Amino acid sequence: AYLARAHFARTAGDTASFERYRTRAVELRRRFNEDFWLDERGTYALGLDGDKRPIDAVTSNPGHCLWTGIADPDKAALVADRLLGPDLFSGWGVRTLATSMVAYNPVSYHNGSVWPHDNAICAAGLVRYGFVEHAHRVIEGQLAVAAAEGHRLPELFAGFSRAEIRVPAAY
């Protein structure tokens, strides 16, 4: 939003507002990448707890960070690889929560299922940072789901691995 506001200010010739919003965007990106990065996980935290500590959970949400452009370029490759890792990528799509997490449940709405709209955001973010092959894997998984579901994607489906089941399991 800060970048969009800066763009409109520059277009309107408002140099002061352009600088103010561009500076806010740069600072927000710096703080986000500093506060949310989980170095040992190679991804961003789901959020910060009440004490401003990163929540240690591996989820699909960092794909949204790629989509918005807030991810630092040096972290984007790690996030891209993490999204396609075997504990997040089911072969059908990116799970909402990695199988390596204690709360993982492939038939849980938020804790392991696969959401097509979430995968579309991840794919768009991967492309934004130049990870086209990664995006192709996500899209190919989603197309396979659509083919198995009468050429329509469901709202979500279970996060079981494609290696375990021949067709995506309904939520």
C-alpha positions in Angstrom: 0.0 0.0 0.0 2.9 2.4 0.8 4.4 1.7 -2.6 1.1 2.2 -4.4 0.6 5.5 -2.5 4.2 6.6 -3.4 3.5 5.8 -7.1 0.3 7.9 -7.1 2.1 10.7 -5.3 4.9 10.7 -7.9 2.4 10.6 -10.7 0.7 13.7 -9.2 4.0 15.4 -8.9 3.9 15.4 -5.0 7.6 14.7 -4.3 7.3 15.1 -0.5 4.5 12.5 -0.3 6.4 10.2 -2.7 9.5 10.3 -0.5 7.5 9.8 2.7 5.6 6.7 1.5 8.6 5.2 -0.3 10.6 5.6 2.9 7.8 3.9 4.9 7.7 1.1 2.5 11.4 0.5 2.7 11.3 0.6 6.5 8.3 -1.8 6.7 10.1 -4.2 4.4 13.3 -4.0 6.5 11.4 -4.6 9.8 9.3 -7.4 8.3 12.4 -9.3 7.0 14.2 -8.8 10.3 11.3 -9.7 12.6 9.6 -12.5 10.7 12.5 -14.4 9.2 13.1 -17.9 10.7 16.7 -18.6 9.6 16.7 -22.2 10.8 13.5 -22.9 8.8 14.4 -21.0 5.7 11.1 -19.3 5.7 9.0 -16.5 7.3 7.1 -17.0 10.5 3.4 -17.2 10.4 3.2 -14.2 12.7 4.5 -12.8 16.0 3.2 -13.8 19.4 2.1 -11.4 22.1 5.8 -10.8 23.1 6.7 -10.1 19.4 8.5 -13.4 19.0 8.1 -15.2 15.7 5.7 -18.1 15.7 7.7 -21.2 14.7 5.3 -22.7 12.1 6.0 -23.7 8.5 3.0 -22.7 6.4 2.0 -21.7 2.9 1.7 -18.0 4.0 5.3 -17.1 3.0 4.1 -17.6 -0.6 1.9 -14.5 0.0 5.1 -12.6 1.0 6.5 -13.4 -2.4 3.2 -12.3 -4.1 3.2 -8.9 -2.3 6.9 -8.3 -2.9 7.9 -7.8 0.7 10.3 -10.7 0.8 14.0 -9.7 0.4 15.4 -11.1 -2.8 18.1 -13.1 -0.9 15.4 -14.9 1.1 13.1 -15.5 -1.9 15.0 -18.5 -3.2 14.9 -20.1 0.2 11.1 -19.5 0.5 10.6 -20.9 -3.1 12.4 -24.1 -2.3 10.7 -24.4 1.1 7.2 -24.1 -0.5 8.1 -27.0 -2.9 9.7 -29.1 -0.1 8.2 -32.5 0.5 6.6 -31.4 3.8 4.8 -28.5 2.3 4.1 -29.6 -1.3 1.8 -32.5 -1.5 2.2 -33.0 -5.3 -1.3 -31.7 -5.7 -0.4 -28.3 -4.2 1.1 -26.4 -1.2 -0.3 -27.4 2.1 -1.5 -24.8 4.6 0.8 -26.4 7.2 3.9 -28.6 6.8 3.7 -32.3 7.6 6.7 -31.6 9.9 4.6 -29.5 12.3 3.1 -31.0 15.4 -0.4 -29.6 14.5 -0.4 -31.0 11.0 -3.6 -32.8 10.0 -4.2 -33.4 6.3 -8.0 -33.0 6.8 -7.8 -29.9 8.9 -9.1 -26.7 7.4 -6.0 -24.6 8.3 -3.5 -27.2 9.5 -2.6 -29.2 6.4 -5.3 -29.0 3.7 -4.6 -27.5 0.3 -6.4 -24.4 -0.9 -6.4 -23.7 -4.7 -6.7 -19.9 -4.2 -3.7 -20.0 -1.8 -1.8 -21.9 -4.4 -2.6 -19.4 -7.0 -1.2 -16.7 -4.8 2.0 -18.8 -4.2 2.4 -19.4 -7.9 2.0 -15.7 -8.7 4.6 -14.9 -6.0 7.0 -17.5 -7.3 6.8 -16.0 -10.8 7.2 -12.4 -9.4 10.6 -13.5 -8.1 11.5 -15.4 -11.2 10.9 -19.0 -9.9 8.9 -20.0 -13.0 9.7 -23.8 -12.7 8.6 -23.8 -9.1 5.3 -22.0 -10.2 4.8 -24.6 -12.9 5.0 -27.4 -10.4 2.3 -25.8 -8.3 0.1 -25.0 -11.3 0.6 -28.6 -12.7 -0.6 -30.0 -9.4 -3.6 -27.8 -9.4 -4.5 -28.7 -13.0 -4.3 -32.4 -12.0 -6.7 -31.7 -9.2 -9.1 -29.9 -11.6 -8.9 -32.8 -14.0 -9.8 -35.2 -11.3 -12.6 -33.0 -10.0 -14.6 -32.6 -13.2 -12.4 -29.6 -14.4 -13.3 -27.5 -11.4 -11.2 -26.8 -8.4 -12.8 -27.3 -5.0 -12.5 -24.7 -2.3 -9.9 -26.9 -0.6 -9.0 -30.6 -0.4 -7.0 -32.8 2.0 -3.3 -32.5 2.2 -2.4 -36.1 1.6 0.6 -36.7 -0.6 0.1 -37.4 -4.3 2.5 -40.4 -3.8 0.0 -41.9 -1.3 -3.2 -41.4 -3.2 -4.1 -41.5 -6.9 -6.7 -38.8 -6.7 -7.0 -35.8 -4.4 -9.0 -36.5 -1.3 -12.0 -34.4 -0.5 -11.9 -32.2 2.5 
